[in-house]
Amino acid sequence: MMTSLDGKIMGNYMNHPAAAEAGEAFYRIAFGEKPYYRHQGWLSGRVTTDDNFTFYEKPALEENALPVPDGDFAAQPDFGMYYVSIDPAGRLGWKDAVLHYETTTAHVIEVLTARASNTYKSFLRRLGISYIIAGEETLDATLALQKLRALFHINTLMLGGGAVLNWSFIQAGLCDEVSVVIAPCADGSASAQTLFMEKPGISDDTAAGFTLLEAKSLPGSAVWLRYKVERQGIPQG
């Protein structure tokens, strides 16, 4: 993740000139020609996806769609790079099965729960978008990761927000490392999401510990921090 100096993952600070070099460093580390992390995909929540890729468009549903087969739908099991979106009820208005993020091209995978309608799953199939079912009412994150590995060969996955999703994965013991590029600017927002935020019914404010692996100064006064996640005392759920 990239954050402001006061820990925000979104907000007006991103428009400050001082955030530009930090943003470029973040992309180089995670997605560039020679990235530090050799992952096969990255995962974000529904709001983060809407903010960056689907822009709050409504899905083009066909109310009289025929029933789709039960279970998961792996449209592109060997694409190589994937964008995974957590969308429990099926609300995102995708236009294409392939996503373009600067120089990165990825196949879209939706992570749904049993709450997602037949019409939404039919919509995804028409676009050629893969989906998996992980959970009844709420996300079963462990099951989702198991299916992503089994169906799409994703062995290393980057978690990229939002704040509630980040913290829930930390509390579930599903993260190995926290990697943060800190931009040398802030906006003081009282409402913008921070790197981690709890949400009742999903996570709580039980503290977690981290061990510093590396601290590196970057061009433009940004800093790159890497931490090992200490699992002792973290609820495994």
C-alpha positions in Angstrom: 0.0 0.0 0.0 0.9 3.7 -0.3 0.0 5.9 2.6 0.3 9.5 3.6 2.5 10.5 6.5 -0.6 10.3 8.7 -1.4 6.8 7.5 -4.2 7.5 5.0 -4.7 5.2 2.0 -6.8 7.7 0.1 -7.6 11.4 0.1 -6.4 14.8 -1.0 -2.8 14.1 -0.2 -2.6 12.0 -3.4 -2.9 15.3 -5.4 0.1 16.9 -3.7 3.3 16.9 -5.9 5.2 15.2 -3.1 3.0 12.1 -3.6 3.9 11.6 -7.2 7.4 10.0 -6.7 6.0 7.8 -3.9 3.2 6.6 -6.3 5.8 5.8 -9.0 7.9 3.9 -6.4 4.9 1.9 -5.3 4.1 0.9 -8.9 7.8 -0.1 -9.5 7.9 -2.3 -6.4 4.6 -4.1 -7.1 4.1 -4.0 -10.8 7.1 -2.6 -12.7 9.3 -4.2 -15.3 11.4 -5.7 -12.5 9.1 -5.8 -9.5 10.3 -6.7 -6.0 7.2 -8.9 -5.5 6.6 -11.7 -8.0 2.9 -12.1 -7.3 0.3 -13.6 -9.7 -2.4 -11.2 -8.7 -3.7 -8.5 -6.4 -6.9 -8.3 -4.3 -9.0 -5.4 -3.3 -12.5 -4.8 -1.8 -15.6 -3.6 -3.6 -15.2 0.1 -2.7 -11.6 0.2 -3.8 -12.6 -1.5 -7.1 -15.3 1.0 -7.7 -13.1 3.9 -6.8 -10.3 2.8 -9.2 -11.8 0.6 -12.0 -15.6 0.3 -12.2 -16.4 3.8 -11.1 -19.8 3.0 -9.6 -21.4 1.8 -12.8 -24.4 -0.5 -12.4 -24.1 -4.1 -13.8 -26.1 -4.8 -17.0 -28.3 -7.5 -15.6 -30.8 -9.6 -17.6 -33.7 -10.3 -15.2 -34.8 -13.3 -17.2 -31.4 -14.9 -17.4 -31.3 -18.7 -17.5 -30.0 -20.5 -14.4 -26.2 -20.8 -14.4 -24.4 -23.9 -13.2 -23.7 -24.2 -9.5 -20.2 -23.5 -8.1 -17.3 -21.5 -9.4 -16.5 -20.3 -12.9 -12.9 -20.2 -14.1 -13.0 -18.5 -17.5 -9.2 -17.9 -17.7 -7.4 -20.4 -15.5 -4.0 -19.7 -17.0 -4.0 -15.9 -17.6 -0.9 -15.3 -15.5 -1.9 -12.1 -13.7 -5.3 -11.5 -12.0 -7.2 -8.7 -10.3 -9.3 -10.2 -7.6 -12.3 -8.2 -6.3 -14.2 -9.0 -3.1 -17.8 -8.4 -4.0 -20.0 -10.5 -1.6 -23.4 -9.6 -3.0 -22.4 -9.0 -6.6 -22.7 -5.3 -7.3 -19.8 -4.2 -9.4 -20.6 -3.0 -12.9 -17.8 -4.4 -15.0 -17.5 -3.7 -18.7 -14.7 -6.2 -19.6 -13.0 -9.3 -18.3 -9.6 -7.8 -18.7 -8.4 -4.9 -16.6 -5.6 -2.4 -17.5 -3.6 -0.7 -14.8 -0.8 1.4 -16.3 1.4 -1.2 -17.9 -0.2 -4.2 -16.1 -2.9 -6.3 -17.8 -5.0 -8.7 -15.6 -8.0 -11.0 -15.8 -10.8 -10.1 -13.4 -11.9 -12.6 -10.8 -14.9 -11.8 -8.6 -15.1 -13.3 -5.1 -18.8 -13.7 -4.3 -20.8 -15.3 -1.5 -24.0 -17.3 -1.8 -25.9 -14.0 -1.6 -24.9 -13.1 -5.2 -27.9 -13.6 -7.5 -28.2 -15.8 -10.6 -28.6 -12.7 -12.7 -25.3 -11.3 -11.5 -23.4 -14.6 -12.1 -25.0 -14.7 -15.6 -23.8 -11.2 -16.2 -20.2 -12.2 -15.3 -20.3 -15.2 -17.5 -21.5 -13.1 -20.5 -18.5 -10.9 -20.0 -16.1 -13.9 -19.5 -15.3 -12.8 -15.9 -14.3 -15.6 -13.6 -15.8 -15.9 -10.1 -15.6 -18.0 -7.1 -18.1 -18.5 -4.2 -16.5 -18.2 -0.8 -18.9 -18.0 2.1 -22.7 -17.9 2.7 -23.5 -14.4 4.0 -20.0 -13.0 4.5 -16.6 -13.6 3.0 -14.8 -16.8 3.9 -11.3 -15.4 3.2 -9.5 -18.7 3.9 -11.7 -20.6 1.4 -11.2 -17.8 -1.1 -7.5 -18.1 -1.0 -7.6 -21.8 -1.3 -9.8 -21.6 -4.4 -7.6 -18.9 -6.0 -4.6 -21.2 -5.6 -6.4 -24.3 -6.8 -8.2 -22.8 -9.8 -5.8 -20.0 -10.9 -2.4 -21.1 -9.6 -2.1 -17.9 -7.5 0.6 -18.7 -5.0 1.5 -15.1 -4.1 -1.2 -12.6 -3.8 -0.9 -8.9 -3.0 -3.6 -7.4 -0.7 -4.4 -3.9 -1.8 -7.2 -2.4 0.4 -9.5 -1.1 1.6 -8.7 -0.6 5.2 -11.4 -3.0 6.6 -10.2 -5.8 4.2 -6.6 -5.2 5.1 -7.2 -5.5 8.8 -9.5 -8.5 8.6 -6.9 -10.4 6.7 -4.3 -9.5 9.3 -6.5 -10.6 12.1 -7.3 -13.9 10.3 -3.6 -14.6 10.1 -3.6 -14.6 6.3 -0.8 -12.1 5.7 2.9 -12.8 5.7 4.2 -9.3 5.2 3.1 -5.6 5.3 4.8 -3.4 2.7 4.1 0.3 2.8 5.4 3.2 0.8 4.9 6.4 2.8 4.5 9.6 0.8 6.0 12.7 2.4 2.7 14.6 2.6 -0.6 14.6 4.5 -4.0 16.2 4.4 -5.2 15.8 8.0 -8.5 14.3 6.9 -10.7 13.0 9.8 -12.8 10.7 7.5 -10.3 9.1 5.1 -9.5 5.4 5.5 -6.2 4.6 7.3 -4.1 1.6 6.4 -6.0 -0.7 8.9 -9.6 -0.2 10.2 -11.7 -2.6 12.2 -15.4 -3.2 11.5 -17.9 -4.7 13.9 -18.9 -8.2 12.8 -15.8 -8.6 10.7 -12.9 -7.7 12.9 -12.1 -5.9 16.2 -9.4 -3.7 17.7 -7.3 -6.5 19.2 -3.7 -5.4 18.6 -1.3 -7.2 16.3 2.5 -7.0 16.3 5.0 -6.6 13.4 8.7 -7.1 13.1 10.7 -4.7 10.8 12.4 -6.4 7.9 13.6 -3.4 6.0 13.4 0.4 5.9 14.6 2.1 2.8 14.8 5.8 1.8 13.3 6.5 -1.7 13.6 9.4 -4.1 11.5 12.4 -3.2 11.7 11.9 0.6 9.4 8.8 0.5 10.1 5.8 2.7 9.5 2.1 2.0 8.9 -0.1 5.1 8.6 -3.9 5.1 7.3 -5.7 8.2 6.8 -9.4 9.0 3.4 -10.1 10.5 3.7 -11.7 13.9 0.8 -14.2 14.1 1.1 -15.1 17.8 -2.0 -13.8 19.5 -3.8 -13.1 16.3 -7.3 -14.8 16.1 -7.2 -17.5 13.5 -10.7 -17.4 11.9 
